[in-house]
Amino acid sequence: MSTASGAVRPRAQVHRGTVVAAAWWFHPGLLGEAEARRRVLAAWRPGATVWALAGGPLLKLAAPCKSAVEAAPGLPLVLESGVLTSAPLSPKERERLAPPPGAVVLVHEGIARMYGPGALRQVDPGTWLDVSEWRRVRVKGLGAPPPPLKSALEPLPPPTRATFGPKVPALAPEAERMLARMAGREVPVVREGLFARLRRVFRTEPQGTSGSTLNTRRAGWLDRLRSAFSSDTAHASTTGTGGRPGWFSRLLAGMRGGDAAKASQGSSAPTRPAEPEGPGALEQLKEWMLRNTLLGQLVGRRKGDYLRHLFELFEQGNLDEALRHAIPLGKDLDARAKLALGVPGPREELRIQPQGRSGAAQSFGGGPAVFEALRERYRETFRRLEREGRIDEAAFVLAELLDAAEEAVSFLERHGRFQLAAELAEGRDLPPGLVVRQWFLAKDVERAVSIARRSGVFADAVLRLEKTHAAEAQALRLLWAESLAEAGDWSRAVDVVWPVSSARHLARAWVERGIQAGGTGSAKLLARLALAFPDGFGAARDDIQTLLSDETPTRAPERLAFATELLRAEASDARSALLVPTVRSLLRDEVMEELPSNARLIQQLHALKDPALDALRTDLPTPRASQRSPWSETHDLPHVRVWMDRSHAGAHAVHDAVVLPGRRVLLALGEAGARLVGPDGRTLAGFDVPAFSLVLSAQGDRALALARRGDLWRVSRLDLVERRATRWCDLELDAWAPTYDGERWFTAMRGTVSMVDTLAAEPRSLWRVSEKGGVVTRLAVDAKHLSFLVLHLTPEQDFEYLDRWCYELPGGPTLRGRSNLPAPWGTPDVLALTPDGEAMAGRIAVPAGEEPGAWTYVAPILSRRFHRPAQRAEERAGEVLAHSWRVTRFQKGELHTAVLRTVADHARATVEFSGTPPQVVRLTEDWCAVHDLLGRVVWLDLHTGEVHRVPVV
C-alpha cells in the first residue's frame, strides 16, 4: 500500500561517499524478494526493526553506523531532523515535500516521494525463516558453570576477647551502659536532671583539663552573645586570637565568599597575607559554647572527673579497670585537634583491633601536660604487664593506647606470639615486607607467599628475616626463586637462588631453560653458564660461538647483553678466553650505522686488567662522534609506508598477534589454534587450543590464549619455551589486561577488578577491588602501574559517565588517583588507555543532528607527560595508546589506515589495508603489530623502524 504524498524531482538522486546510515531500503525489483530478505537478515542486529515500504523491506538500524554508499547492502537512508532520506535534499526541495517527523523520503525512479509514519507497516522477519524441516533434539547440560573466582587471601576476623586469656575480666554493667550511651543507643538508666547537674557544676569551681582555672566571675549571657557579634578587638580580648573576627563574623564571611571578613577589617586596614583556613563554622560554634556558656563548665567538670578517676585506677593498681577506661593516644599531640563534647566510654573488649580505630576520632583535650602524663602511665603499665608475664595485655597497651603497632608486633614476636603479631601487622597496614615476615614466622607459608606475590616484596621480607632467622630467610628465598621460575623470569630466579649453595642444581636447570627462551635474557644466562659452573664453558661454547660470529644487526642487543654480563663477572680463565672474541664482535657492530654506538662498553672492557686484551688495546677504534638517536626521537627520517591489498591475504584469519624476543611472532588463529612463527616466516610450533585473544607475559616466554565459549572464556596456558599448551580454566570476563608478568593477571568481571594467580591449579584472586554500579571496560598494566576505566549507566542503561582509576603496584596495589573522564556525548565507541592513566574516549557512529565527531583526552594521573590528540576527530575510527607512541586508525570505504605517531605528534609510519575486515592494532613500547581477518600481518620495530611482514600459510 503506497500512500505517498508529494512528489519532487531532486537534483541529487542518492547519497555519495561515506554517510552515517540509520536505515537501509532494499529494492524489490533489482534484488528480488529472496535476495532482499537474505540481505535484511544478514544485516539485522539486536534492536533493529523491519518495515514494509514501497514494495520492499526497510531495515531501521538499532544505532546509526558509518557506511560507504557503494559498499552498502542496500540503499542507505540518513536521519536528518527526524526524517529518513535516501538522498541529500536542498532546503527548497525539503520545503516542497514538508515531511513531518518520523516520515521517510525515498527517491525512486528519479522522483522523491514522502511517506508519512502511517504508511509504514512493521514486518516480523522471523516469519521468513522456514523451520518446518527442523527436528527437536534433546539436549543435555555440559556440567555446572565454573565456580566464582576464589580469593587466596580472605579477610581475617579480629581477635576475640578470649584471645587475651582468662585473666581479662568481664565487662562491668556500668561500662556497658557507658558504651551504649557513647554509641547513641538508648539505655534504661535514670539520668540526672538538668538543674541538678547545673547546681552540681556551680557548687565547686571547675578547672579545665589543661590545668588553666576558669574565672569565677563570668560575663552574662547577653554580654557573651554581644561579644560574638562584636568587633575584632572585643573578640580578641575574650579569646586571645589577636584580632581575628568573631565566630559569627567568620561564619558570615564563609557564607559570602570572604566579603564579610573583608568588610569587618575596614577599608583602612593594611593588607596582609591570607591566614590558613581555620576550623569550620560548627567547630567555631562548639568552641565558643565551650568557652562562654555553662556547657563548657559542665564538660570541663565531666572531663576532670573522668581523668581523676582514670588516674586513681592506675595509682590503685587496678589495671583491668584502668585499661578498660583508658583513652587512646596518638603518636603526637595534635594542636588542631577537635574538642570533644563527651567523654570516652570504656571499651567493650580489651583486645587489639587489627583494622585500627574506625571513624573520625576526636581529641579528648587536656593539653600537653595531660597527654604526657597519660603516656607515662601507659608506659609504666606496659612494663608492669610485661614483668608479670601478661604479654597480650602488654601488647594491647602498645597497639591500642600508645598507637605503636610496629613496636607491638616486635614485642609479640620476641615473646613467641607469632600469630597475633602477624594479624596485627596485616590489619594495621604495616609495611608488606614486615607482614610477610610475620606470617612466615607464624608458619602460615601459603599466606606469606600470597602476600609477597601480591605486593612484590619478596626481597624486603628476605632481608628482614636474614637479620634474625637465617634458616627461615633461606626457605623464603627458595620459594621466591621458584615463583620467579614458574613465571618464566629465569634470569632473576637464578640471581635470587644463587646465594643458596645447596640449590645450585636448580640454578643450572633454570639457566638452561632461560637460554632456550631467547632474547637478551638468554644471552646473559649464556654468559653465566660459561662462567659460573665447572662444566659450563664446554656446554655453552657452541652457542657462544654462534652468537658472537653472527654479523646481522638483529642479534646485536644479545651480544651487548652478553658483553655486559662478562664485564660484571669476576676474573677467571673462562672470562679471559671470552673477552677477545666478544670485543671483536662489538667492534664489528660499532661500524654498523643502523645500530647505536657501544663505544663506552668497549672502553670498559679494554680497561680490564686482563693480559688477553693486551694485543687489542692498540687497535681500539675512535668512538663515533655521536650515537644514532632512537627512532622515536629522530625527526629527519623518511616516513615509512606499508601497503597491503587482497593479494597479501593469508590462509587463516588472524585474530591476534604479538611479537616475541628474537623477532618471533605468536599468532592467534581462532579455532585453528595458535602458531609460533620465526623471523623468516617458518612455523616453529603449533598449539592445539582455541585462541582468539593473546595475553603475553613480560618475559615473552609464555602466554594465555582466550576463546569465548558462550558467557565464559576458555583460558589456556602456552609455554613458548617447551612449546606446550594446556587448558587451564573457564572464566567470566568483561575485560582483561593484554599483558601479565607471568604470574599475576588483572581481569574484570561485574564491576570487580581482580589480580588473578595464573600459577595456581585453579584460578584464584590475590587482590580485588569492587566498583558498584559500573562496568569495567578497559584495563592496562605494566611493572609499576595499573589503570582501568569504569562505564556507569543509568537504570535505563543510558550512558552516565566514565570513571578512571589509577594504581601503583610496587608494595601492593595502592590507589593514586580516581577521576571522572569527560566523555563524549553518549556511550563511547572507542576507548584507549595506558597503564599510567592516559585515556582517550570517542564516538564514531553519531546520529544525524548531533556533533559529527566527539572525542576527549585526559592526561595521565601518575606522570606529567602531556599528549596532544590527533586532529580530524570526525574521521577517526579508533585510537591505541602507549607511553611513547600512539596509533590512530582511519576508515574510508574499504581502505583501512593506521598512522603511527610519537608522543610529540610526529608521524612515523602509515599502514594501509584494502578490504572489508578492519585492522586490529597491538602497540607496546617495542613494537606495533597490525593485522586483520584476511591473514595479513605487519609489525614494526619501534627501535629501528624496520618493517616485517609475516606470511600466514
N, C-alpha and C positions, 0 to 999 in steps of 0.2 A: 504494500500500500504506500503510494507516494503522495504526500501532501505538501509538496514543495511550494513555497510562497516566494515570489520574486525571482527574477532571472536576470543575470548580468553577464556580459562577456568581458571577463577581466583581461588585463594586459598580460599578467603572468599566469600561466596555466598550472604550474606546480612549484613547490619549494625546490631550491637548489643548494648544493653544498652539504653542509652538516647542520642539522636542526635538533632542537630538543623536542622529540616526538612524545605526544601524550596519547596518541591512538594511531591505529593503522586500519585502513579500509582495503578490502581485497576485492578486486574487480571480478565479478562473476563471469563476464563474457570472455575475458582474456585467460583466466586461470581454470575455469570450470569449477563446479561445485566441490568435487572431491579434493582437488588440489588446494582450493581456498580453505576448506576445513582442515586439511593437513597442516597448512601454514599457520592457521589460528592455534591449533593445538600445540604446534612446536614453539610458538612464541608466547603461549599462555604462561603466566606466573601466578602464584597465590595472590589474591586481591584483585586480579583483572576481571573484567566483565565483557560479555559479548552481546552485541545488539544487531538487529536486522535493519539495514539502511540501503535504500536504492537497489534492492535485489541482492545485495552482498553483505557479508558479515563485517561489522565494525568492532575491533578489539580495543577497548579502553584499558590502558595500562594502569597498574596499581601505583606506579611512580614514573614520572617522565624520565626519559633517558636520551642521551645523545645518540644520533643515528645519521649515517651518511645516506642521503636520499637514493643514490644509485645502488646501494647495497642493502636497502631496507627490504624486508619480506613482503611489504605491501605499501600502499600509498600512505605516507606519513601525514598526520594531522597535528598541527601545533595549537596549543591553547593560548589564545590572545583575548584578554579581558573577559574571560569566562566563556568564550566561543571557540569551538574547534574548527579550524580552517585547513583545507588541503592546499592552499596557495596563498602567497602574500597579497593581501588586498590593499589598495590605496584608500586613503580616507574617503574619497568620493564614492568609490565602489562599496565600501562598508556602509556609508550613509544611505545609499540607494537600497541595499539589502536590509538594513536595520535589523540585524539579528538580535534577539533577546538573549540574556544569559542562559546557558545550557543548550543553546542551539548548535547546529552543525552546518557549516558551509562547505559543500562538496562541489568541486569543479569537475564536470564530466561532459565530454564531447564539446569542450570549448565554452560551456555555459556554467556559471556559478549559480547554484541553487541553494536556497536556505531551507533547512529542515528544522522545524521547531521541536522543543523537547517532547511533545506528544507524538511526533512522527516516528520515534524510535521504539522498537519493541525488543525487550530483552530476550535472549536466547540461552537455553541451557546447553552448553557444549557436551555435557555428559550424555545427552541423547544421541550424539553422533557415534558413540562407541558401541560396536556390536559385540555383546558378551554372550550371545546365545550358545557359542561353542565352548565356552569356558566350563571347566569342571571344578567343583568344590573339592578341595583336598584337605584332609585332616592334618593339622599341624601339631607339633609338639614343641614345648619350650626348649630353649638352648641352655637352661640352667638359671640359677639365681643370678641377679645382677651383681657386679663386684661390690664388695663392702666399701663403705666410705673410707677416705684416707685417714689412717690411724695416726695419732700423734705419738712420736717417740719420747716426748717429754711432757707428760701430764702434769698439771699444777699440783704441787704438794699441799696437803691440808696443814694448817698451822698446828704447832704443838698444843696439846690439850693441857688442862690443869694437872692431870696425873703425870705429865712428863717430868715435873719437878719434884716428884716423890711424895710420900705420905705426910711429910712434915709441914706441907703447905696447909694452913688452916682453912676451914670453910668460910665462905663469905658471910659476914655478920648481917643480921636483918637491918641494922641501921645503915650499913654500907649499901645494901640492896635498895633501900628507899632513896638514898642519896644518888645512886646510879640511875634509878628510874627517873628521878627529878631532873638530873642533868641531861638525860636523853629525851626529855619532853613528854614522858609518859605520866599518866595520872596514877597517883598512889593514894591509898586510904590512910592519910595521915592528917591529924588536926594541926593546922598551921597557926602560928601566932598572928594575931590581928595586926593591922597596920598601925593603929595608935599605940598598941603595946610595944611594937618594935621601935616606933619613934621615941616613946618615953625611955626605952632602954638605951637608945642611942644617946640621948641628951643627959642621962644620969651620969655618964662618965665622959670625960673629954677625950674623944678619939684621937688616935695618932695614925698617920699614914704608914703604909708598909715600907716606905723608903726611908723612914726614920725622921721625916720632917713633921713637926707638930702643926696641926691645923689651928688657926686663930680662934679664940673663944668668941670674940665679938665679930660677927659677920654682917655684911650688908643685908638688908631686907630683900624680899623677892622683887619688889618694884625697882629697887636700885640695881639689882643684878640684871634684871631684864633691860633696864636703860643702858647698862654697860655693854650689853650685846649689840645695841644699835648705835653706840657712841662712836666718837672719832678714834683715830689710831692712838692718840695719847692716852685716852681713858682706857682703851683695851690694853695698852702696854703696861699701865700701872696695875692692872688686875692679873694678867697672865705672864708678864715679863717677856713678851715676844719681841720687844724692841721696835715698836712702830708698825707691826703688821695689823691689818684691819680686823675687826671682829668677825666672829663666825658667820653672822647673818650677812655682813657685807661681802665676805668671801663667797658665801653661797650664791648671793645675787650676781657676783662677778662671774662665777662659773656658769650660771644660767644665761647671762647676757654676753658670753664670749669675752669676758675681761673688761667690758666697758665700765661696769660699776666699780671695778677695782681702780681703773684709771681715774674715774671721777672722784673717788674717795681720796686720792692722793692730792688732788688740786692741780690747777694748771701751772702754778709756780713751782711745784715740786721738781727737784732735779731728776734727770733721767739716770737710772741705774740698771745694771744687768738684771734680767728676769731671775727670780728665785726658783729653785727646783719645785716641782709640783708637790704640794703638801697633801695631807690626808683629805679624804672626801668629805662631803657635807655631813653625812651621817656620823662619821668619825669625829668631826669637829663638834657636832651637837652632843655626842656622847661625852667628849672631853669637857665641854662646857658644863654639862649636867653634873659630872663627877666633881668639878671644881667649885660650882656655885649653887648647888642645890642640896637638899637633905639626902638625896640619893647617894651623893659622894660620901657623906659621913656614914651612911648605912653600909655601903660596900666596903669602905675602909675598915669599919668595925668587924665586918664578917671576915675579911681577909686577915686582919690581925688576929682574930680568934682562931682561924684555921691554921695559920702559921705557928701560933703559940702552941696549939695542940699538937701539931706535927713535930715541933722541936722537943716537946715534952715526951712524946713517944720514943724518939731517938735517945734522949737522955735516960729514960727509964729502961732502956734495953729491950723494949717491946718491938722487936724488928718486924715481926709479921704484920702487926697493925700499922707500923710506920711505913712499910713498903706498900701496903695496900692503899694508903692515903698520900703517898709521895707524889710530888709534882715533877713531871718530866722536864728536863732542861735540854737546851741546845748546846752546841759546842761553844758558842759565844753569845753574849748578851746583845740583843738587837735593840738599839736605841730607838728605832722607829716602830717597835712592836705595838700592836694594838692593845688597848686596855680592856680587860675582861670585866664584864658586869657581874659575873657569877664567880663561884669558887669551883675548883675541880673536884669531882666526886671520886670516891675510892674505886679502883679498878675491879672489875668483876672477877678476873682471874689474874693471879700472879704468874705471868708467863711472858716469854719473849714473843713478840709479834713479828714473824718473818717478813711480812709485807710492809712493815713500818706503820706509823700512826697515820690514819687517813683523815681527810678533812683539813680545812684551813684553821689550824690551831691558833689560839690567841694566847698572848703572854699573860701570865698571872700577875705581872707587875712586881714592884718591890724594889727595883733599883739594883745597882751592882753589889751592895753590901749583902742583901738577902740572897742574891744569885750566888755569890761566892760562899756564903755560909751554907746554903743547901748543897752546893757541890762538894764542900769539905765533908759534910755529914755523909753524903753518899759514898765518898771515897773511904771514909772510916768504916762505914757499913760493909762495903765490898771487902776490905781487908779482914774484917772480923768474920764474915761469912766464909772467906777462903780459909782462915785459920781453923774454923770449926768444920771444915770439910763439906760445906753446903755449896757445892760447885755450881749447880744450876741456878740457885738463887743469886749467887755472886755474879754469874753471867747475866742474869736478868737486870741487875743494877747497872752493869756496864752498858748493855744494849738498849734498855728502855729508859733508864733515868738519866744516864750521862751521855746518851747518844754516841757511844763509842763502839759501834758494831764491829769494826775490824779488830779492835783490841779484844772484844768479847770472843770473836772467832779464834784468835790466837790463844786466849785463856782456855777455852774449851778444848782446843787441840792439845794443849800442854797437859791437860788432865785426862786425856783419853776419851773425851766426849765428841768423837768424830762425826757421828750422825747429826747431832744437834748443831754442831759447828757448820756442817755443810748446808743444812736447811737455813740457818741464819744467814750465811754468806750469799746464798742464791736469792733468798727472799728480800734481802736488803740491797740488792743490785750492787754488790761489791764487784771489784774487777773480775772479769770472766776467768782469767788465769788462776786467781785465788779460789774461785768456785770449783774449777776442775780439780785443783789440788786437794780441796777438802773432800770432794766426792770420791776421789781415788783413795785417799786415806781411810774413808769410811767403807771401803771395799765395794762400792757400787760402781764398778768399772764401766758398765754399759752407759750409765747416765753421765759419767765423767767424759767418756769418749764422745757421746752425742752432743754435749755442750761444747766440747772443744772443736768438733767439726762444724757445729752451727756458727760458732764465733770465730773460728780460725785462730785459736790461742794456744795451740799445742806447744809452741816454743816457750811462751811465757810460763805455762804450767810446768814444763820440764825444768826450767831454770829455778822456779820456786821450790820444786821437790829436791833438786840436786843439792841444795844448801843443807838439808836436814835428813833426807831419806834417799840415799843413793840407789838402793835396790829398787824402790818404787819408781824413781825417776827413770831408771833404765828400762823397766817394764813399760812405762808410758811412752818412752822414746820408741820402743819397738812397735807399739800399737800405732803411733804416729806414722812411722815409716810404712807399715803395712797399709794404712789408709791412703797414703800418697801413691803407693804402688798399685793399689786397686783402682785408683782414679786415673792411672796412666801417667803420673808425673814421676817418671823413672829417675831422672837426674836428681830431683830433690829428695826422693826416697833414699837414694844411695848416700847423699850428703848427711841425711838425718841418722841413718843406721851405722854410718862409718865409725863413730866413737865406740860402738859396742863391738869389741874384737871377736866375741864369740859368735857374732851374726854375720861374719864376712861371707859365708856361703850364700846368704840371702842377697847381699850386695852384689856378688858375682852374677847371680841369676838375673837380678834386675838390670844390671849393666848390659847383659846380652839381649834382654828384651828391649831395652831402650835403644840399642843400636839398630835393631830391626825396624823401629818406628820411623827412622829417617829424620831429616831436618837438622837444625843446628844443635839441638839437644843430643841427637845421635852422635854428632862429631865430638862433643865434649866427653861423652861416655866412651867413645873410642879411644881418646887420649887417656882416660882414666884406666881403661882395661890394660893398655900397654904399659902404664907406669906403676900401677898400684898392686898388681898381682904377679907372683913369681913367674907364672907361665903365660902372662898376659901379652907380652911382646910378640911371642910367636903366634898366638891366636889372633892378634889384631894386625899382623904385618900386611896381609894381602889387602884388607880393607883400607888400611892407611895408604898403601901404595896407590890403590885405585883413586882415592880421594885427592892425593897430592899431585898425581900425574894428569888429572883431568884439567883440560885447558878451556873448558866452557865457562862463561860467566855465571851460569845458573847455580853452580856449586861453590861460588866464591864465598857466600856467607858461611858455609860449612867449614871451609878452610880457615876463615877468620876465627871462628869459634874454636877450632882445633888448636890454632896457634895461641889463642888466649889461654886455653887450659894448660898448654905447655909452659907458658910464662908463669903461671901460678904454681906449678909443680916444683918440688924440691929437686936438687941436683942428683942425678943418677946416670948410670951408663945408658939406660934406655932413653932418657931425655937427650943426652948428648948425641945419640945415634939419630934422633928425630929432628934435631934443631936445623941441620943443614938442609935437608930436603924441604922442610917446612918454610924456611926463609926463602929458598929458591921459588917455591910456589907463590909466596906472597909477592916477590919481586915480579913474577910474571903477571900476576893480577894487577900490579901497580901501573903497568903500561896500558891497561885497557881503559879507554876514555869513558866507556859507559859505566864503569864501576867507581865508587867513592875511593878516595885515597886512603891507604892503610900505612902511610909512612911512619906515623907515631908508633904503631905496634912493631914495625920493623926496627926502628931505633931502639925500642925497649928490649927486643930480642938480641940485638947486637951488643947491647950494654951488659949482657950476662957474662959473668966470669967463667966462660967455658972454652977450653982450648979448641973444641971442634969448630968454633966460629972464627978462629984467627985468620984462616985463609980467605974468608969472605969480607972481612972488615974493610979492606981496601977497595972492594968492589961495590960498596954501598952507594946507590944512586942518590942524586939530589932529589929531595921530595918535590912533588908538584907544587907549583906556586899557589894554587887554590884547589879545593876539593869541589867536586861536582855536587851541586845542590840537589836535594831531593826533588822528585818530580812535582810534588805539591807546591814547592816554593820557587820553581823556575818559571819565569814569565815569558821567556822568548822561545820556548819550544813550539814546534808545529802542532796544530790541533789534530788529534787522532780521530779518524772517521772509519767506521766499520759498517758495511752494508751486507745484509743477509736477505736473499729472496727465497722463493719456494724451492729453488734448485738446491739449496743448502739443507733442506729438511732431512731429519734422521729417520731411522727405522722405528724408534719408540718415542712416545710422548715423554717429555722431561718435566716432572712436577716440581723438582727442587734440585739445586746443585750447590756444592760447597767445595772450596779449594783447600787441599791438604798440604803439609810440608813436602818438599820435593816436587812441587808442581803437579801433584796428582789431583784428580778431581773425583769426588763421590757424587753419583747421580741417583736421584730417586725416580724410578720408572713406574710408579704406581703398583698395580697388582703384579707386574713383571719383576718386582723386587728392586734391589739396589745394586749398583755396579761401580766398581773402583777402576778408574781409567788412568793410565800412566801418562807421562808428559808427551810421549809420541803417539798417543791415541789408542794404544793397545789395551785391551781389557786385562786387568791384573787379577781381579777376583769378582765373583758374583755372590749376592746374598739373597737367599730364597725366603724373604719375608716381605710383606706388603710395605711399600714406602711411598708416601705422598708428601711428607714433610721430614726434614732432617734437622736434628739438634746436634751441633758439633761441639766436641769438648775443646777446652782451651789449648790442650796439647796437640790436638789434631790426630790422635791415635785411636779414638773411639767416637761413636755417635749413637744417637737414638733415632729410630725410624718410626714414624707415626702414620697410621692409616685409620680413617674413620670407619666405624662399624655401628651404624645407627646413631644412637645418642652417645656412644662411647668412642674412645680412641684406643686402638690396639698399639701398644708401645713395645718395640723390640730393641734389644741392645746389640750393637755392631762392634766387634773387636777388629779394628783395621790392621793390627799387627799379626794376630793369629788368624785373621780373615775368617772369623766365625760369627754367626748370627744366632741369637737365641730370643725366643719370645719371652717378654718379661711380665706384662700385666695389661689389663684394660682399665682405663681411667676416664672419668668425666672431666672434660676440659672446655673452658671457654676461651682461654688464651694461655700462652706459654712463652717463656724467653727462648729466643732462637739459638742460644749458646748456653753451655754449662761448664763447670770446672772439672768435670769428670766424676763428681760425687754429689754435688748439690745443684738441683734444677728447680727453678722458680716457675710455678704454674698458678693458674687462677681458675676457680670454679665457684659459681653462685656468690660472687662478691667477696670471696676469701682467697687471699694470696698465700701460698704455702711454699716452704723450702722443702723439696722432696729429696729423700735419701735414695739415690739411684743405685747404691751398692747393696741395699737390703734385698733379701729374698722376696719380700712383699713391699709394695710402696708404703712409706710412712713419712710423716711430716716432722721435720726437725724444728720448724718455726712457722708461725702463721699469724696473719693479721686480717681481721674481718672488716668490711665496709658495708654496713647495712644499707639497703635501698639503692644500690648501684651495681653495675655490671662492669667488670674489668675487661677492657678491650685491647690493651697493648701492654707488654712488658719488655723491658730492656735491662740487661745486666752486664757488668764486666767485673774485674777483680776487686774494684773499690766501690761501685755504685749499683743501686737498684732503683728503677723508676717504673711507675705504671700509671695508666690513665683509667679513670672510672667514669663510665657513662651513666648519668642519672636521668631517669624518665619519670614522667608524671604517672598517676594511677591510670590515665587513659593511654599510656605508652607513647606519649609525645615527648619530644626532646626537651630537657630542662637545662642541664649544664654539664660540663666536663670538669673532673677533679683530677689534679696531678699530685702524686705522692713521690717523694724522693728520699731514699735511704742511703746511709753509708754502711758498708759491710764489714770492714775490719773491726774486730772486737765484738761482733754481733750486729745484726741489722738495727740501726739507730735512725729514727726519723729525723731528717734535717730540713724538710720543707713540705708544706702542703698548701696548695692554692688552686683556685678556680681558673680554668683555662678559658679565656674569652673566645668561645667557639662561634662559628658562622651561624647564620640564620637557619635553623633546622638541624636535623641529625647529620653529623659529618659523614661524607662518603669515604674520605681518605684521612688516615691518622698516621703520623710519623713521630718517633720518639727515640731519644738516645739515653744511654744509662745515666748520664749526669743531669738529665731533666730537660734537655732541649726538646720542644714539642712543636708540632705543626698540625693543624686541622684544616680541612677544606671540603667543599662540596663540588661535585661535578654535574649531577643532574639537578637542575634548578627549574621549577615550574615557571612558565611564562608569566610575566608581570612582576617577578621577584628579581633580586640582584643577580646578574648573569654569572658572576664568579665570586664566591665568598671564601676567603682563606684567612687564617690568622696564624701568627707565630709568637711563641713565648721563649725567651732566653733561658738558659739553664739556671737552676737554683743553686747548684753546688759549684759553679765556677763563674767567672766574669766574662767569658767569651761572648761576643756579640755576633750573631749570624744574620745576614741580610737575605731575606727570602727573594726568590726569583720573581721577575715581573710576568706580565701576561697571565694573570691568575685565571682568567676565563678560559684559557686554552689548556691548562694543566690537567692531566689525568691521574697524577699520583706523585708522591714525594717519598724518598727514602733518605734518612739522615744517619750520619756517623759523626764522630768528634771533629774530624778534619775535612770531611767530604760530604757531599750530598748529591743525589741523583734526582733529576726532575723528569717525569715521563709526560710525553705529549702524544695525542692520538688525533689523526685526521684521516677519516675514512679507514682504509686498510693499512695505512702507514703508522707504525708504532715507533716512537723515537725516545731514546733515553739519553739525557745530557748529563755528563759527569762534571761537577764543579767543585772547586776548592772552597774552603770556609770563607775566603776573601772574594768569592763570587767570580772566580776566573774559570772559564770553560776549558776543560782538558780533553774531553773525548765525547763523541756522539756515536751511538749505536742505533742503527735503523733496521727494523724488520718489516717486511711486507707480508700481509696475510691477515686472516681473521683473528687468530688467537692473540691475546695481548701479551706483552712482555712481563716477565717476572724478574725482579731485581733483588740480589743479595749483596749487601755492602758491609765491609769491615774497614779497618784502618789499613789492611794489607792488600786487599783485592776487592774487585767488583765483578760479580757474575751476572750475566743477562741471558735468559733462556725463555723458551715458550713450549707449548704443547705440540709443536711440529718437530721437536727434537733438535732445534738449533740452539747451540750453547756457545757463548763467548765469555771469556773472562779477561780482565786487565790487571796486570801487576801495578799496584799503586806506588811502588817504589821506583820502578824503572820506566813505566809507561808502555811496557810490551803488551801486545795483544795475542791471545791464544784462542784458537778455535778448537772445539772438542767435537770430533765426529762421533755420532751415536749410530752404531751399526748393529 
